[in-house]
Amino acid sequence: MDKVMASAADAVADIPEGASLAVGGFGLRGIPTVLIDALYAQGADGLRVSSNNCGVDGQGLGILLAAGSIARVTGSYVGERKPAQYEIRGAFPAQPMRLNNGAADSPFHRTKAPPRYGSRTSCGERVVPSTAAQTVGFLRQLGAEQIGHPGGTLLAHLCRVYRLLAAWDARSALRLAGLCHAAYGTDGFPTALLSLDRRVELAQVIGPEAEEIVHVYAAMDRKATYPGPATPNAPYRDRFTGGARAVNRSRREDLAELTAANELDLARVNPAFRQQWGPDLLALFTGFQPLRSGPAWEEVGTVLGGGRDR
Protein backbone atom coordinates (compact mmCIF):
# COMPACT_ATOMS: atom_id res chain seq x y z
CA MET A 1 0.00 0.00 0.00
CA ASP A 2 1.38 3.39 -1.01
CA LYS A 3 0.92 5.83 1.87
CA VAL A 4 3.08 8.62 0.47
CA MET A 5 1.19 11.91 0.42
CA ALA A 6 1.90 14.91 -1.77
CA SER A 7 1.84 17.34 1.15
CA ALA A 8 1.44 17.60 4.91
CA ALA A 9 -2.05 19.03 4.34
CA ASP A 10 -3.02 15.91 2.39
CA ALA A 11 -1.59 13.70 5.13
CA VAL A 12 -3.83 15.19 7.85
CA ALA A 13 -6.87 15.98 5.71
CA ASP A 14 -8.87 12.98 6.93
CA ILE A 15 -8.09 13.27 10.65
CA PRO A 16 -11.55 13.72 12.22
CA GLU A 17 -12.73 15.51 15.31
CA GLY A 18 -11.95 13.47 18.43
CA ALA A 19 -9.18 11.42 16.79
CA SER A 20 -6.56 9.67 18.94
CA LEU A 21 -2.99 10.49 17.89
CA ALA A 22 0.39 9.09 18.90
CA VAL A 23 2.93 11.90 18.39
CA GLY A 24 6.60 11.06 18.29
CA GLY A 25 9.64 12.97 19.47
CA PHE A 26 11.34 13.84 22.73
CA GLY A 27 10.97 17.40 23.92
CA LEU A 28 11.24 19.42 20.71
CA ARG A 29 13.53 16.92 19.01
CA GLY A 30 12.13 14.65 16.36
CA ILE A 31 8.60 16.07 16.58
CA PRO A 32 6.42 16.22 13.43
CA THR A 33 6.43 20.03 13.28
CA VAL A 34 5.15 20.28 9.71
CA LEU A 35 2.30 17.87 10.38
CA ILE A 36 1.32 19.68 13.58
CA ASP A 37 1.17 22.98 11.70
CA ALA A 38 -0.92 21.34 8.98
CA LEU A 39 -3.29 19.88 11.57
CA TYR A 40 -3.71 23.31 13.14
CA ALA A 41 -4.63 24.69 9.73
CA GLN A 42 -7.00 21.77 9.06
CA GLY A 43 -9.04 22.58 12.15
CA ALA A 44 -9.81 19.18 13.75
CA ASP A 45 -10.46 19.44 17.47
CA GLY A 46 -11.31 17.30 20.48
CA LEU A 47 -8.03 15.47 19.83
CA ARG A 48 -6.67 12.85 22.25
CA VAL A 49 -2.91 12.83 22.15
CA SER A 50 -0.24 10.50 23.54
CA SER A 51 3.19 12.07 23.49
CA ASN A 52 6.32 12.54 25.59
CA ASN A 53 5.11 16.05 26.43
CA CYS A 54 2.84 18.74 25.02
CA GLY A 55 5.36 20.99 23.35
CA VAL A 56 6.11 24.52 24.51
CA ASP A 57 4.28 27.78 23.99
CA GLY A 58 4.14 28.42 20.27
CA GLN A 59 5.90 25.20 19.24
CA GLY A 60 5.01 21.56 18.76
CA LEU A 61 1.79 20.37 20.36
CA GLY A 62 1.70 23.62 22.32
CA ILE A 63 0.20 25.21 19.19
CA LEU A 64 -2.76 22.82 19.25
CA LEU A 65 -3.17 23.05 23.02
CA ALA A 66 -3.28 26.86 22.98
CA ALA A 67 -5.83 26.75 20.15
CA GLY A 68 -8.16 24.52 22.17
CA SER A 69 -7.83 21.65 19.70
CA ILE A 70 -6.71 19.08 22.28
CA ALA A 71 -9.17 17.46 24.68
CA ARG A 72 -6.74 15.10 26.42
CA VAL A 73 -3.02 14.52 26.58
CA THR A 74 -1.24 11.55 28.14
CA GLY A 75 2.47 12.18 28.61
CA SER A 76 5.39 11.76 30.98
CA TYR A 77 6.89 15.25 31.07
CA VAL A 78 5.27 18.63 31.66
CA GLY A 79 7.87 20.55 29.67
CA GLU A 80 8.74 24.23 29.46
CA ARG A 81 5.28 25.62 29.08
CA LYS A 82 2.62 27.45 31.06
CA PRO A 83 -0.14 25.00 32.00
CA ALA A 84 -1.31 27.28 34.79
CA GLN A 85 -2.60 29.91 32.39
CA TYR A 86 -4.95 27.40 30.79
CA GLU A 87 -6.20 26.26 34.20
CA ILE A 88 -6.80 29.88 35.17
CA ARG A 89 -8.79 30.52 32.01
CA GLY A 90 -10.91 27.49 32.86
CA ALA A 91 -10.38 25.96 29.46
CA PHE A 92 -8.66 22.79 30.60
CA PRO A 93 -10.10 21.32 33.82
CA ALA A 94 -7.68 18.60 34.84
CA GLN A 95 -7.46 15.72 37.24
CA PRO A 96 -3.92 14.46 37.97
CA MET A 97 -3.23 10.86 37.05
CA ARG A 98 -0.38 8.61 38.18
CA LEU A 99 1.21 6.98 35.17
CA ASN A 100 1.61 3.23 34.99
CA ASN A 101 5.37 3.44 35.26
CA GLY A 102 5.12 5.11 38.65
CA ALA A 103 6.14 8.53 37.38
CA ALA A 104 4.91 11.63 39.12
CA ASP A 105 1.32 12.72 38.61
CA SER A 106 0.94 14.41 35.25
CA PRO A 107 -1.25 17.53 34.98
CA PHE A 108 -1.48 16.92 31.26
CA HIS A 109 -3.76 13.92 31.59
CA ARG A 110 -7.08 15.60 30.96
CA THR A 111 -10.16 13.77 32.10
CA LYS A 112 -12.62 16.41 30.93
CA ALA A 113 -12.52 17.87 27.44
CA PRO A 114 -12.09 21.63 27.10
CA PRO A 115 -14.56 23.71 25.13
CA ARG A 116 -14.04 22.64 21.54
CA TYR A 117 -13.11 25.67 19.54
CA GLY A 118 -12.92 24.90 15.84
CA SER A 119 -15.03 21.81 15.29
CA ARG A 120 -15.52 21.11 11.62
CA THR A 121 -19.24 20.69 12.35
CA SER A 122 -19.86 23.59 14.73
CA CYS A 123 -16.56 25.48 14.83
CA GLY A 124 -17.59 26.69 18.24
CA GLU A 125 -17.92 26.09 21.92
CA ARG A 126 -20.50 23.55 22.95
CA VAL A 127 -22.12 26.06 25.31
CA VAL A 128 -23.89 27.63 22.32
CA PRO A 129 -23.80 24.85 19.70
CA SER A 130 -26.93 26.03 17.90
CA THR A 131 -25.59 29.52 17.18
CA ALA A 132 -22.13 28.32 16.16
CA ALA A 133 -23.42 25.41 14.08
CA GLN A 134 -26.00 27.61 12.39
CA THR A 135 -23.32 30.18 11.59
CA VAL A 136 -20.98 27.63 10.02
CA GLY A 137 -23.85 26.15 8.05
CA PHE A 138 -24.72 29.63 6.81
CA LEU A 139 -21.10 30.24 5.78
CA ARG A 140 -21.05 26.94 3.92
CA GLN A 141 -24.21 27.92 2.04
CA LEU A 142 -22.47 31.13 1.03
CA GLY A 143 -19.54 29.13 -0.39
CA ALA A 144 -16.85 29.84 2.22
CA GLU A 145 -15.68 26.24 2.08
CA GLN A 146 -14.95 26.51 -1.66
CA ILE A 147 -12.90 29.73 -1.49
CA GLY A 148 -9.15 29.28 -1.22
CA HIS A 149 -7.26 31.01 1.57
CA PRO A 150 -3.78 30.62 3.13
CA GLY A 151 -3.80 27.42 5.17
CA GLY A 152 -6.66 25.84 3.21
CA THR A 153 -10.10 27.37 2.73
CA LEU A 154 -11.71 30.60 3.85
CA LEU A 155 -14.01 28.64 6.16
CA ALA A 156 -11.04 26.94 7.83
CA HIS A 157 -9.43 30.35 8.39
CA LEU A 158 -12.64 31.79 9.84
CA CYS A 159 -12.89 28.86 12.24
CA ARG A 160 -9.28 29.28 13.34
CA VAL A 161 -9.86 32.98 14.03
CA TYR A 162 -12.90 32.04 16.11
CA ARG A 163 -10.86 29.50 18.06
CA LEU A 164 -8.10 32.02 18.70
CA LEU A 165 -10.54 34.61 20.01
CA ALA A 166 -12.13 31.96 22.19
CA ALA A 167 -8.73 31.01 23.60
CA TRP A 168 -8.29 34.70 24.51
CA ASP A 169 -11.63 34.64 26.37
CA ALA A 170 -13.28 37.10 23.99
CA ARG A 171 -17.00 37.56 24.59
CA SER A 172 -19.46 35.64 22.45
CA ALA A 173 -20.32 38.52 20.10
CA LEU A 174 -16.65 39.10 19.24
CA ARG A 175 -16.04 35.38 18.70
CA LEU A 176 -18.96 35.17 16.29
CA ALA A 177 -17.77 38.34 14.56
CA GLY A 178 -14.40 36.64 14.13
CA LEU A 179 -16.12 33.64 12.61
CA CYS A 180 -17.79 35.91 10.04
CA HIS A 181 -15.25 38.72 9.76
CA ALA A 182 -14.82 38.29 5.99
CA ALA A 183 -18.54 38.11 5.22
CA TYR A 184 -18.51 41.50 3.45
CA GLY A 185 -14.90 41.20 2.34
CA THR A 186 -12.12 43.20 3.97
CA ASP A 187 -9.54 45.75 2.90
CA GLY A 188 -7.04 42.88 2.70
CA PHE A 189 -9.34 40.17 1.27
CA PRO A 190 -11.94 41.71 -1.05
CA THR A 191 -13.89 38.53 -1.82
CA ALA A 192 -17.30 39.01 -0.18
CA LEU A 193 -19.78 36.32 0.81
CA LEU A 194 -22.61 38.82 1.24
CA SER A 195 -23.44 42.19 -0.25
CA LEU A 196 -24.10 45.04 2.16
CA ASP A 197 -27.81 45.05 1.34
CA ARG A 198 -27.99 41.64 3.04
CA ARG A 199 -26.71 42.75 6.44
CA VAL A 200 -29.98 41.82 8.10
CA GLU A 201 -29.47 38.17 7.10
CA LEU A 202 -26.15 37.97 8.92
CA ALA A 203 -27.59 39.79 11.94
CA GLN A 204 -30.35 37.18 12.15
CA VAL A 205 -27.70 34.44 12.37
CA ILE A 206 -25.06 35.93 14.73
CA GLY A 207 -26.94 38.78 16.39
CA PRO A 208 -26.92 42.57 15.85
CA GLU A 209 -23.82 43.29 17.97
CA ALA A 210 -21.66 40.69 16.25
CA GLU A 211 -22.88 41.82 12.83
CA GLU A 212 -22.03 45.43 13.65
CA ILE A 213 -18.47 44.38 14.53
CA VAL A 214 -18.21 42.50 11.22
CA HIS A 215 -19.42 45.57 9.31
CA VAL A 216 -17.07 47.99 11.07
CA TYR A 217 -14.13 45.61 10.50
CA ALA A 218 -15.02 45.09 6.83
CA ALA A 219 -15.50 48.81 6.19
CA MET A 220 -12.20 49.81 7.78
CA ASP A 221 -9.77 51.52 5.40
CA ARG A 222 -6.65 50.03 6.94
CA LYS A 223 -4.12 52.45 5.51
CA ALA A 224 -6.03 55.42 6.87
CA THR A 225 -7.14 53.85 10.17
CA TYR A 226 -4.24 51.69 11.36
CA PRO A 227 -1.70 54.40 12.29
CA GLY A 228 -3.37 55.45 15.53
CA PRO A 229 -6.33 53.31 16.68
CA ALA A 230 -5.27 53.53 20.32
CA THR A 231 -5.44 57.34 20.26
CA PRO A 232 -8.74 58.82 21.51
CA ASN A 233 -10.79 60.16 18.61
CA ALA A 234 -8.39 58.55 16.14
CA PRO A 235 -9.67 58.74 12.56
CA TYR A 236 -11.62 55.81 11.16
CA ARG A 237 -12.21 55.90 7.43
CA ASP A 238 -15.00 53.84 5.89
CA ARG A 239 -13.85 52.31 2.61
CA PHE A 240 -17.43 51.64 1.54
CA THR A 241 -18.60 55.25 1.83
CA GLY A 242 -15.26 57.05 1.59
CA GLY A 243 -16.16 59.11 4.64
CA ALA A 244 -14.79 59.33 8.16
CA ARG A 245 -16.70 58.59 11.33
CA ALA A 246 -16.19 58.24 15.05
CA VAL A 247 -15.62 54.79 16.57
CA ASN A 248 -15.87 54.49 20.34
CA ARG A 249 -13.22 52.93 22.58
CA SER A 250 -15.07 49.63 22.99
CA ARG A 251 -15.41 49.09 19.26
CA ARG A 252 -11.76 50.03 18.67
CA GLU A 253 -10.80 47.35 21.20
CA ASP A 254 -12.86 44.87 19.19
CA LEU A 255 -11.13 45.92 15.98
CA ALA A 256 -7.68 45.55 17.55
CA GLU A 257 -8.46 42.10 18.96
CA LEU A 258 -10.01 40.87 15.73
CA THR A 259 -7.15 42.28 13.65
CA ALA A 260 -4.64 40.49 15.86
CA ALA A 261 -6.49 37.16 15.61
CA ASN A 262 -6.82 37.44 11.83
CA GLU A 263 -3.24 38.44 11.09
CA LEU A 264 -1.64 36.11 13.65
CA ASP A 265 -3.48 33.15 12.16
CA LEU A 266 -2.12 34.04 8.73
CA ALA A 267 1.37 34.40 10.19
CA ARG A 268 1.02 31.03 11.89
CA VAL A 269 -0.04 29.05 8.83
CA ASN A 270 1.95 30.91 6.18
CA PRO A 271 5.72 31.22 6.84
CA ALA A 272 6.22 33.38 3.74
CA PHE A 273 3.59 35.83 4.99
CA ARG A 274 5.23 35.88 8.42
CA GLN A 275 8.67 36.51 6.98
CA GLN A 276 7.45 39.32 4.71
CA TRP A 277 5.08 41.09 7.08
CA GLY A 278 6.17 40.00 10.55
CA PRO A 279 8.15 43.16 11.46
CA ASP A 280 5.37 45.43 10.21
CA LEU A 281 2.75 43.45 12.12
CA LEU A 282 4.83 43.59 15.29
CA ALA A 283 5.05 47.36 14.99
CA LEU A 284 1.33 47.60 14.31
CA PHE A 285 0.39 45.42 17.28
CA THR A 286 2.76 47.31 19.55
CA GLY A 287 0.72 50.41 18.73
CA PHE A 288 -2.46 48.43 19.42
CA GLN A 289 -1.26 47.27 22.84
CA PRO A 290 -3.44 49.59 24.97
CA LEU A 291 -6.49 48.15 23.18
CA ARG A 292 -5.62 44.45 23.22
CA SER A 293 -6.06 41.75 25.84
CA GLY A 294 -3.13 40.16 27.66
CA PRO A 295 -3.56 36.77 25.94
CA ALA A 296 -3.55 38.47 22.53
CA TRP A 297 -0.28 40.23 23.36
CA GLU A 298 1.20 36.93 24.53
CA GLU A 299 0.27 35.42 21.18
CA VAL A 300 1.97 38.30 19.36
CA GLY A 301 5.19 37.42 21.14
CA THR A 302 4.78 33.71 20.48
CA VAL A 303 4.07 34.00 16.75
CA LEU A 304 6.12 37.05 15.80
CA GLY A 305 8.87 36.78 18.41
CA GLY A 306 8.36 40.30 19.68
CA GLY A 307 8.92 41.63 23.15
CA ARG A 308 6.05 40.57 25.39
CA ASP A 309 7.07 43.00 28.11
CA ARG A 310 6.63 46.14 26.03
C-alpha distance (Angstrom), angle and dihedral (degrees) to the residues before:
residue distance angle dihedral
M1 . . .
D2 3.80 . .
K3 3.80 109.2 .
V4 3.80 97.2 169.1
M5 3.79 111.0 127.4
A6 3.78 127.1 -157.1
S7 3.80 93.4 -130.4
A8 3.78 143.9 1.5
A9 3.81 88.6 -105.5
D10 3.80 90.1 57.5
A11 3.80 90.8 48.0
V12 3.82 93.7 57.5
A13 3.80 98.7 32.0
D14 3.81 94.3 102.5
I15 3.81 98.3 44.3
P16 3.83 103.0 119.9
E17 3.76 132.6 -150.4
G18 3.80 110.9 -77.3
A19 3.82 94.7 21.8
S20 3.82 120.2 159.3
L21 3.80 112.8 -128.0
A22 3.80 133.0 -171.0
V23 3.81 106.6 -152.5
G24 3.77 119.2 -163.8
G25 3.78 131.4 -145.9
F26 3.77 138.5 74.7
G27 3.77 116.5 -106.1
L28 3.81 103.0 -39.3
R29 3.79 94.1 -30.2
G30 3.76 119.1 104.2
I31 3.81 94.7 0.3
P32 3.83 119.6 147.0
T33 3.81 94.1 -112.6
V34 3.80 95.9 165.2
L35 3.80 92.6 49.2
I36 3.81 92.2 47.7
D37 3.80 90.5 52.3
A38 3.81 89.9 48.3
L39 3.81 91.2 49.8
Y40 3.80 90.3 51.3
A41 3.79 88.9 53.0
Q42 3.82 91.8 46.0
G43 3.79 91.6 58.1
A44 3.83 105.1 -138.5
D45 3.79 112.6 154.9
G46 3.79 141.4 -179.8
L47 3.81 86.8 61.0
R48 3.81 121.8 173.0
V49 3.76 110.0 -149.2
S50 3.80 134.0 -168.9
S51 3.78 112.3 -165.4
N52 3.79 142.7 135.7
N53 3.81 88.5 -100.5
C54 3.79 139.6 -24.1
G55 3.77 100.8 -98.7
V56 3.79 123.6 -113.3
D57 3.78 131.9 -79.2
G58 3.78 107.3 -60.4
Q59 3.81 96.2 1.7
G60 3.78 137.5 80.8
L61 3.79 116.9 -17.6
G62 3.80 88.1 -12.6
I63 3.81 86.7 81.6
L64 3.80 92.0 59.2
L65 3.80 93.5 41.6
A66 3.80 93.1 52.3
A67 3.82 89.9 48.2
G68 3.80 91.7 54.9
S69 3.80 92.6 -116.3
I70 3.81 95.4 125.1
A71 3.80 121.7 76.9
R72 3.81 98.0 177.0
V73 3.77 138.2 9.7
T74 3.79 127.0 -169.1
G75 3.80 112.4 -165.7
S76 3.78 144.7 137.6
Y77 3.79 102.6 -129.9
V78 3.80 130.9 50.2
G79 3.80 94.4 -153.1
E80 3.79 132.7 -164.8
R81 3.75 98.8 -46.9
K82 3.79 140.7 104.8
P83 3.81 109.1 -104.8
A84 3.78 90.9 159.9
Q85 3.79 93.3 69.0
Y86 3.79 91.0 58.7
E87 3.80 91.6 48.4
I88 3.80 89.6 50.1
R89 3.79 91.8 51.5
G90 3.79 88.3 51.9
A91 3.77 92.5 -127.8
F92 3.79 97.5 118.9
P93 3.82 113.9 38.3
A94 3.78 105.2 -170.0
Q95 3.76 139.6 -167.7
P96 3.83 115.5 -161.1
M97 3.78 115.9 -119.2
R98 3.80 128.9 -163.3
L99 3.77 109.5 -130.4
N100 3.78 120.8 -126.6
N101 3.77 92.7 -111.6
G102 3.79 91.3 60.7
A103 3.78 94.8 -107.2
A104 3.77 120.1 151.4
D105 3.78 119.1 -75.1
S106 3.78 110.2 -77.6
P107 3.82 119.1 -139.1
F108 3.78 88.4 -160.4
H109 3.78 94.6 72.1
R110 3.77 99.5 97.8
T111 3.76 117.0 -161.1
K112 3.79 95.6 179.8
A113 3.78 122.6 49.8
P114 3.80 118.0 -121.7
P115 3.78 121.3 -125.0
R116 3.79 104.3 -68.3
Y117 3.74 108.1 -121.9
G118 3.78 111.8 -173.6
S119 3.79 106.1 22.4
R120 3.77 111.5 170.4
T121 3.81 87.8 -131.7
S122 3.80 101.4 42.4
C123 3.81 104.7 5.1
G124 3.76 87.0 -154.5
E125 3.75 149.7 80.3
R126 3.76 115.8 -69.5
V127 3.80 90.9 -126.5
V128 3.81 89.0 80.1
P129 3.82 103.1 20.8
S130 3.80 94.6 152.8
T131 3.82 94.7 57.4
A132 3.80 94.7 42.9
A133 3.80 94.6 43.2
Q134 3.79 91.7 46.4
T135 3.80 90.3 50.2
V136 3.80 94.0 51.1
G137 3.78 90.5 46.2
F138 3.80 89.2 51.6
L139 3.82 91.1 50.0
R140 3.78 90.3 50.1
Q141 3.80 90.5 52.2
L142 3.79 88.1 53.0
G143 3.81 90.6 54.1
A144 3.82 100.9 -107.5
E145 3.78 91.0 139.4
Q146 3.81 91.7 58.4
I147 3.81 96.8 49.9
G148 3.79 115.9 93.8
H149 3.79 119.4 -126.8
P150 3.83 135.0 164.0
G151 3.79 107.5 -72.5
G152 3.81 94.4 23.3
T153 3.79 125.5 -56.2
L154 3.78 133.9 0.1
L155 3.81 89.9 -111.4
A156 3.81 91.4 54.3
H157 3.81 89.7 51.2
L158 3.80 92.3 48.6
C159 3.80 90.1 51.2
R160 3.80 92.0 49.6
V161 3.81 90.9 51.2
Y162 3.80 88.9 51.1
R163 3.79 91.0 50.2
L164 3.79 92.0 49.1
L165 3.80 92.6 51.1
A166 3.78 89.5 47.5
A167 3.81 90.6 51.9
W168 3.82 87.1 54.1
D169 3.82 90.2 53.1
A170 3.79 93.8 -115.2
R171 3.80 114.0 172.7
S172 3.79 119.0 -97.9
A173 3.82 96.3 -100.7
L174 3.81 92.2 54.3
R175 3.80 92.1 46.5
L176 3.79 91.2 52.7
A177 3.80 90.2 45.7
G178 3.80 87.6 54.0
L179 3.78 89.6 51.6
C180 3.81 89.9 54.7
H181 3.80 101.4 28.3
A182 3.83 93.7 123.3
A183 3.81 95.3 46.8
Y184 3.82 92.5 110.9
G185 3.79 94.1 28.9
T186 3.79 122.0 -106.4
D187 3.78 137.3 -120.2
G188 3.80 87.4 -97.8
F189 3.83 99.2 38.2
P190 3.81 110.5 33.2
T191 3.81 97.7 -176.4
A192 3.81 105.5 112.4
L193 3.79 127.6 -158.6
L194 3.80 93.1 -165.4
S195 3.78 134.8 27.3
L196 3.79 117.2 -126.2
D197 3.80 92.0 -108.8
R198 3.82 87.0 67.6
R199 3.80 96.9 58.6
V200 3.79 91.5 117.1
E201 3.82 90.1 62.2
L202 3.79 92.5 57.7
A203 3.81 91.5 44.2
Q204 3.80 89.5 55.2
V205 3.81 89.6 55.9
I206 3.84 103.6 41.5
G207 3.80 102.7 16.6
P208 3.83 132.7 -102.1
E209 3.82 96.3 -82.8
A210 3.79 94.6 51.3
E211 3.81 91.3 44.9
E212 3.80 90.9 51.4
I213 3.82 89.8 54.0
V214 3.82 90.0 50.1
H215 3.81 90.9 50.7
V216 3.80 95.0 47.5
Y217 3.82 90.5 47.6
A218 3.81 92.9 47.4
A219 3.81 93.2 46.8
M220 3.80 94.6 49.4
D221 3.81 114.2 118.3
R222 3.78 95.6 -145.0
K223 3.78 98.5 -162.0
A224 3.79 91.5 54.0
T225 3.82 97.7 37.3
Y226 3.80 106.5 37.4
P227 3.83 100.4 69.8
G228 3.80 96.4 75.4
P229 3.83 116.2 7.2
A230 3.80 92.2 140.7
T231 3.81 91.7 57.9
P232 3.83 114.9 95.3
N233 3.80 110.6 -106.6
A234 3.81 90.2 9.5
P235 3.81 112.2 171.4
Y236 3.79 118.9 -94.1
R237 3.78 115.3 -168.5
D238 3.80 120.1 -159.9
R239 3.80 110.1 -140.2
F240 3.81 91.6 -162.3
T241 3.80 95.7 56.8
G242 3.80 100.1 21.6
G243 3.79 89.8 -131.5
A244 3.79 134.0 113.5
R245 3.78 126.0 -118.9
A246 3.77 141.1 173.1
V247 3.81 119.8 -95.3
N248 3.79 117.3 -167.2
R249 3.80 125.0 -128.0
S250 3.80 94.7 -101.4
R251 3.78 93.4 53.7
R252 3.82 91.9 45.6
E253 3.81 87.9 54.6
D254 3.81 88.3 53.3
L255 3.80 91.1 50.0
A256 3.81 92.2 49.7
E257 3.81 93.2 48.7
L258 3.79 93.6 45.8
T259 3.81 92.2 46.0
A260 3.79 90.3 51.9
A261 3.82 93.0 49.2
N262 3.80 92.4 47.6
E263 3.79 97.7 46.6
L264 3.81 95.9 39.4
D265 3.79 90.5 53.7
L266 3.80 89.9 53.3
A267 3.80 90.4 47.7
R268 3.80 90.1 49.7
V269 3.80 97.3 51.6
N270 3.80 99.2 33.3
P271 3.84 115.6 53.9
A272 3.81 92.0 -176.0
F273 3.80 90.3 55.2
R274 3.80 90.5 48.0
Q275 3.78 92.8 49.6
Q276 3.81 93.4 48.0
W277 3.79 99.9 41.2
G278 3.80 104.8 20.6
P279 3.84 97.4 100.6
D280 3.81 92.1 46.0
L281 3.80 91.6 48.2
L282 3.79 91.4 49.1
A283 3.79 90.2 53.1
L284 3.79 90.9 46.7
F285 3.80 93.9 49.6
T286 3.79 91.7 46.0
G287 3.80 86.6 59.8
F288 3.81 89.1 47.4
Q289 3.81 93.3 52.3
P290 3.83 97.8 104.9
L291 3.81 88.1 56.0
R292 3.80 100.5 44.0
S293 3.79 132.4 83.2
G294 3.80 122.7 -110.8
P295 3.83 93.8 -110.8
A296 3.81 90.4 52.1
W297 3.81 90.9 52.8
E298 3.80 90.0 48.6
E299 3.80 88.7 54.0
V300 3.81 90.6 51.0
G301 3.79 88.8 57.7
T302 3.79 93.0 45.1
V303 3.81 96.7 49.5
L304 3.80 101.9 31.8
G305 3.80 99.3 28.9
G306 3.77 93.8 -126.3
G307 3.77 128.3 149.6
R308 3.79 109.4 -76.8
D309 3.79 92.3 -166.7
R310 3.80 96.2 61.5
